[in-house]
Amino acid sequence: MPPLVHSWRLYLEVALRLIKSPRCTISLLVLLVAVVSLSACGADEATLSEGDGAAEADKGAALEHVHGLGVNPADGRLFIATHNGMFTAAEGETTPEPVGARQDVMGFSVIGPDRFIGSGHPGPDQDLPPSLGLIESRDGGETWESISLLGEADFHVLESAGEKVYGFDGAQGRLLVSSDAGQSWEQRVAPAAMFDLAIDPEDSSSVVAATEEGLFSSTDEGRSWRPLRSDLAGLLAWPNEKRLYLIDGEGRVQLSADGGAVWETVGSVGGQPAALIANQDELYAALVDATVQHSTDGGATWTVRTAP
C-alpha cells in the first residue's frame, strides 16, 4: 500500500464515481483510487507545511471528509471525526457543532464515558509531527494528549473493546494490537491493506477485517488469518454475536449471522459510505457528503441523524 495513501473512504468515493459495476474487483478499485488519491494527499501535506493558517482556519469550520463516528456513553451525544476536527450533536440535534482542536482525526474510537482515542494529523496551529500516533481525550474531545507512537504511526483504522485496541497504520501498512489502551503495542502481519475491522463482542481476541483482498477473520488477535470472502469488502460493525454488519461501496447493508461467511442484503443506506458504527441495537452510518444516517431496525430503514 503506497505510504501517501490518505484514507480508503476518500478512495472509495473517487473510485465509485469512475466505476459503478458491482462486478468490478476489489483490487481494481483500490488500484484506481490509490493513483487518484496520491496527488490529493500531497496537496494536504503542502498546505500544512506552508503554514497557511487563515486558509486552514476557514476549512476548519466545515464538516467534511468524515473518518469515524462514536456515541459517548456519558450523555448519548454523537461524535463525528473529520478531516477538519471533531463535531458533536446531542440527541435530537441535527446540526453538529465543532468541538476541540482543528486537527485531522483519522482513526477514532470511543473507549468509555468521555474517553476517546484517535489518530491523524496536527492542525495548522499545532507544532507537532505530521503523524499524531495514538492520541486520547478524557473530556469528550475538548482536549487531547499524545499516548504513544507520536510521529511514527497514522492509524486509518482504529477499533477498541475496553482496553484492547486494534490499529491499522496506513502509512506503513502494519497492524498493531494493544492490551492497555494504546500505551504499548505488538505488531502483527495484516492479511492485506485494511479498510476496516470489527471486534467480536463476545471475544476481543476474534476480529473480522475488510481488506483490499476481501474479508478475513482471526481468532488470535491477528496472529493468523483465515479468508472468508474474496468478493466482498466494506465498512463493518459487530454489535452482537449473531449480527455482523457490512455496508459495501454502493451503500448496500448486509448482515451475517455466522461471523462473516454468509451474508444477506437487508437494506441500503442510500449512498456511498464513509463510516459505520453500532451502538447497542442502533446503527449510524456517515455518507461521503458528511450526512449521518441512523437505523433502529437493523439497517432495513434509515433516517437522517445529522446533516452538515
C-alpha positions as CSV (number, residue, x, y, z in Angstrom):
1,M,0.0,0.0,0.0
2,P,1.6,3.3,-1.0
3,P,2.7,5.4,2.0
4,L,1.0,8.5,0.8
5,V,-2.4,6.9,0.7
6,H,-4.6,9.0,2.9
7,S,-7.9,7.3,3.6
8,W,-9.8,4.5,2.0
9,R,-13.0,6.3,2.4
10,L,-11.8,9.0,0.1
11,Y,-10.5,6.4,-2.4
12,L,-13.9,4.7,-2.4
13,E,-15.7,8.0,-3.2
14,V,-13.5,8.7,-6.2
15,A,-13.4,5.1,-7.5
16,L,-17.2,4.7,-7.4
17,R,-17.6,7.8,-9.4
18,L,-15.5,6.1,-12.1
19,I,-16.7,2.5,-11.8
20,K,-20.3,1.6,-11.0
21,S,-20.2,-2.1,-12.0
22,P,-20.8,-4.4,-9.0
23,R,-18.6,-6.9,-10.8
24,C,-15.5,-4.7,-10.6
25,T,-13.0,-6.4,-8.4
26,I,-11.9,-5.0,-5.1
27,S,-8.2,-4.9,-6.2
28,L,-9.1,-2.8,-9.3
29,L,-11.0,-0.3,-7.2
30,V,-8.1,0.0,-4.8
31,L,-5.6,0.5,-7.6
32,L,-7.6,3.2,-9.4
33,V,-8.3,5.1,-6.2
34,A,-4.7,5.0,-4.9
35,V,-3.5,6.6,-8.1
36,V,-6.1,9.4,-7.9
37,S,-5.5,10.0,-4.2
38,L,-1.8,10.4,-4.3
39,S,-1.9,13.9,-5.6
40,A,-4.7,14.9,-3.2
41,C,-2.7,13.7,-0.2
42,G,0.4,15.5,-1.4
43,A,-1.7,18.8,-1.6
44,D,-2.8,18.4,2.0
45,E,0.8,17.9,3.2
46,A,1.9,21.0,1.2
47,T,-0.8,23.2,2.7
48,L,0.3,22.3,6.3
49,S,3.9,22.8,5.6
50,E,3.3,26.3,4.1
51,G,1.5,27.3,7.3
52,D,-1.4,29.0,5.7
53,G,-3.2,29.5,9.0
54,A,-6.1,31.6,7.6
55,A,-7.0,29.2,4.9
56,E,-6.8,26.2,7.3
57,A,-8.9,28.0,9.9
58,D,-11.6,28.6,7.3
59,K,-11.6,25.0,6.3
60,G,-11.8,24.0,9.9
61,A,-15.4,25.3,10.1
62,A,-16.6,22.8,7.5
63,L,-17.9,19.4,8.4
64,E,-16.4,17.2,5.5
65,H,-14.5,14.1,4.9
66,V,-15.9,12.0,7.8
67,H,-13.4,9.4,9.1
68,G,-15.2,8.0,12.1
69,L,-18.2,8.0,14.3
70,G,-18.9,7.4,18.0
71,V,-21.5,7.7,20.7
72,N,-20.5,9.0,24.1
73,P,-21.8,6.7,26.8
74,A,-21.8,9.6,29.2
75,D,-24.6,11.5,27.6
76,G,-25.6,9.8,24.3
77,R,-24.0,12.5,22.1
78,L,-23.0,11.6,18.6
79,F,-19.4,12.4,17.8
80,I,-18.1,12.8,14.2
81,A,-14.4,12.6,13.4
82,T,-13.4,14.5,10.3
83,H,-10.6,16.0,8.2
84,N,-11.3,19.3,9.9
85,G,-11.6,18.2,13.6
86,M,-14.3,16.8,15.8
87,F,-18.0,17.6,15.7
88,T,-20.8,16.6,18.0
89,A,-24.6,16.6,18.3
90,A,-26.8,15.8,21.3
91,E,-29.8,13.5,21.0
92,G,-32.4,15.3,19.0
93,E,-30.0,17.8,17.4
94,T,-29.4,17.5,13.7
95,T,-26.7,20.2,13.2
96,P,-23.3,19.2,14.6
97,E,-21.1,21.7,16.3
98,P,-17.3,21.7,16.4
99,V,-15.5,20.6,19.5
100,G,-11.8,20.8,20.4
101,A,-8.8,21.5,18.2
102,R,-9.0,21.7,14.4
103,Q,-6.8,18.6,13.8
104,D,-7.4,15.9,11.2
105,V,-8.8,13.0,13.2
106,M,-8.4,9.8,11.1
107,G,-8.9,6.7,13.2
108,F,-11.4,7.3,16.0
109,S,-12.9,5.1,18.7
110,V,-14.9,5.5,22.0
111,I,-13.4,3.6,24.9
112,G,-15.8,4.8,27.6
113,P,-17.7,7.8,29.0
114,D,-16.0,11.0,27.8
115,R,-12.9,8.9,26.9
116,F,-11.9,8.7,23.2
117,I,-8.9,7.6,21.3
118,G,-7.8,8.8,17.8
119,S,-5.1,9.3,15.3
120,G,-4.4,11.6,12.4
121,H,-2.5,14.8,11.6
122,P,-2.0,18.1,13.5
123,G,-3.9,21.3,12.9
124,P,-2.2,24.5,11.5
125,D,-1.6,25.9,14.9
126,Q,-0.1,22.7,16.4
127,D,3.7,22.3,16.4
128,L,3.7,18.5,16.1
129,P,5.0,15.8,13.7
130,P,2.9,15.1,10.6
131,S,1.5,11.8,12.2
132,L,0.0,12.0,15.7
133,G,0.3,8.3,16.5
134,L,-2.3,7.5,19.2
135,I,-3.9,10.4,21.0
136,E,-6.5,10.3,23.8
137,S,-9.2,12.6,25.1
138,R,-10.7,12.2,28.6
139,D,-13.0,15.2,28.4
140,G,-15.3,14.4,25.5
141,G,-13.0,15.6,22.7
142,E,-12.3,19.0,24.2
143,T,-8.5,18.3,24.6
144,W,-6.2,15.6,23.5
145,E,-2.8,14.2,24.6
146,S,-0.3,12.0,23.0
147,I,-0.3,8.4,24.3
148,S,2.2,6.6,22.0
149,L,3.8,6.5,18.6
150,L,3.9,10.2,18.0
151,G,5.5,10.8,14.6
152,E,5.6,7.0,14.0
153,A,2.0,5.9,13.1
154,D,-1.0,7.1,11.3
155,F,-4.0,4.9,12.2
156,H,-6.5,4.9,9.4
157,V,-8.4,2.1,11.2
158,L,-8.8,2.2,14.9
159,E,-11.1,-0.1,16.9
160,S,-11.4,-0.8,20.6
161,A,-13.1,-3.1,23.1
162,G,-12.3,-1.9,26.6
163,E,-8.5,-1.7,26.9
164,K,-8.0,-3.8,23.8
165,V,-7.2,-1.7,20.7
166,Y,-6.5,-2.7,17.1
167,G,-5.0,-0.2,14.8
168,F,-4.0,-0.3,11.1
169,D,-1.2,2.1,10.4
170,G,-1.9,3.3,6.9
171,A,1.4,5.0,6.5
172,Q,3.4,1.7,6.9
173,G,0.8,-0.9,6.2
174,R,1.1,-2.6,9.5
175,L,-1.4,-3.9,12.1
176,L,-0.7,-3.1,15.7
177,V,-2.5,-4.5,18.8
178,S,-2.6,-3.1,22.3
179,S,-4.0,-4.6,25.5
180,D,-3.5,-1.4,27.6
181,A,-5.5,1.2,25.6
182,G,-2.6,2.1,23.4
183,Q,0.2,2.6,25.9
184,S,2.2,-0.3,24.3
185,W,1.8,-2.2,21.1
186,E,2.6,-5.6,19.4
187,Q,2.9,-5.8,15.7
188,R,1.0,-8.3,13.6
189,V,1.1,-9.2,9.9
190,A,-2.1,-7.9,8.2
191,P,-3.6,-10.1,5.6
192,A,-3.8,-7.1,3.2
193,A,-4.2,-3.4,3.4
194,M,-7.3,-2.9,5.7
195,F,-10.4,-0.8,5.0
196,D,-12.0,-1.6,8.4
197,L,-12.0,-4.0,11.3
198,A,-14.7,-5.3,13.6
199,I,-14.1,-6.9,17.0
200,D,-16.2,-9.9,18.2
201,P,-18.4,-8.5,21.0
202,E,-18.1,-11.9,22.8
203,D,-14.3,-12.3,22.5
204,S,-12.0,-9.4,21.8
205,S,-9.3,-11.8,20.5
206,S,-11.5,-12.5,17.5
207,V,-11.8,-10.0,14.7
208,V,-13.0,-9.7,11.1
209,A,-11.1,-7.4,8.7
210,A,-12.2,-5.9,5.5
211,T,-9.2,-5.6,3.1
212,E,-8.4,-4.9,-0.5
213,E,-8.4,-8.7,-1.0
214,G,-11.7,-9.3,0.7
215,L,-12.8,-10.4,4.2
216,F,-10.5,-12.2,6.6
217,S,-11.0,-13.5,10.2
218,S,-8.7,-14.1,13.1
219,T,-9.3,-15.7,16.5
220,D,-5.8,-14.9,18.0
221,E,-5.6,-11.1,17.9
222,G,-4.4,-11.0,14.3
223,R,-1.5,-13.5,14.7
224,S,-3.1,-15.7,12.0
225,W,-5.8,-15.1,9.4
226,R,-8.4,-17.2,7.6
227,P,-10.0,-15.9,4.4
228,L,-13.8,-15.5,4.5
229,R,-14.9,-13.9,1.2
230,S,-12.7,-12.7,-1.7
231,D,-15.6,-10.8,-3.4
232,L,-16.8,-8.6,-0.5
233,A,-15.4,-5.6,1.4
234,G,-16.8,-2.5,3.1
235,L,-17.4,-0.9,6.4
236,L,-18.0,-3.2,9.4
237,A,-20.0,-3.1,12.7
238,W,-20.4,-6.0,15.1
239,P,-22.9,-5.2,17.9
240,N,-23.7,-8.8,19.0
241,E,-22.6,-12.4,18.2
242,K,-25.3,-13.0,15.6
243,R,-25.3,-9.6,13.9
244,L,-22.2,-8.6,11.9
245,Y,-23.0,-5.7,9.5
246,L,-21.2,-4.6,6.4
247,I,-22.0,-1.7,4.1
248,D,-20.4,-2.0,0.7
249,G,-19.3,0.7,-1.7
250,E,-22.7,1.3,-3.2
251,G,-24.5,1.6,0.2
252,R,-26.0,-1.9,0.4
253,V,-26.4,-3.0,4.0
254,Q,-25.5,-6.7,4.5
255,L,-25.9,-8.9,7.6
256,S,-24.0,-12.0,8.6
257,A,-25.1,-14.3,11.5
258,D,-22.1,-16.6,11.3
259,G,-19.2,-14.2,11.7
260,G,-18.8,-13.2,8.1
261,A,-19.0,-16.3,5.9
262,V,-22.6,-16.0,4.7
263,W,-24.3,-12.6,4.1
264,E,-27.8,-11.3,3.2
265,T,-28.7,-7.9,2.0
266,V,-31.1,-6.2,4.5
267,G,-31.3,-2.7,3.2
268,S,-29.5,0.3,1.8
269,V,-28.0,3.4,3.5
270,G,-28.8,5.4,0.4
271,G,-25.3,6.5,-0.7
272,Q,-21.6,5.9,-0.6
273,P,-20.5,5.2,3.0
274,A,-17.7,6.9,4.9
275,A,-18.0,5.5,8.4
276,L,-20.1,2.9,10.3
277,I,-20.7,2.1,13.9
278,A,-23.1,0.1,16.0
279,N,-24.3,1.4,19.4
280,Q,-26.2,-1.4,21.1
281,D,-29.2,-2.1,18.7
282,E,-28.7,1.1,16.7
283,L,-26.6,1.7,13.6
284,Y,-25.0,5.0,12.5
285,A,-23.5,5.5,9.0
286,A,-21.9,8.6,7.6
287,L,-22.1,9.2,3.9
288,V,-19.4,10.9,1.7
289,D,-21.4,14.2,1.8
290,A,-21.0,14.1,5.7
291,T,-24.7,13.3,6.3
292,V,-25.0,10.8,9.2
293,Q,-27.8,8.3,8.8
294,H,-29.4,6.3,11.7
295,S,-31.2,3.0,11.8
296,T,-33.1,1.3,14.7
297,D,-34.3,-1.7,12.7
298,G,-31.1,-3.5,11.8
299,G,-30.3,-1.5,8.7
300,A,-33.6,-2.0,6.9
301,T,-34.6,1.7,7.0
302,W,-32.6,4.8,7.7
303,T,-33.3,8.4,8.8
304,V,-31.1,11.5,8.9
305,R,-29.4,11.8,12.3
306,T,-27.3,14.9,11.4
307,A,-26.6,16.9,8.3
308,P,-23.7,19.3,7.6
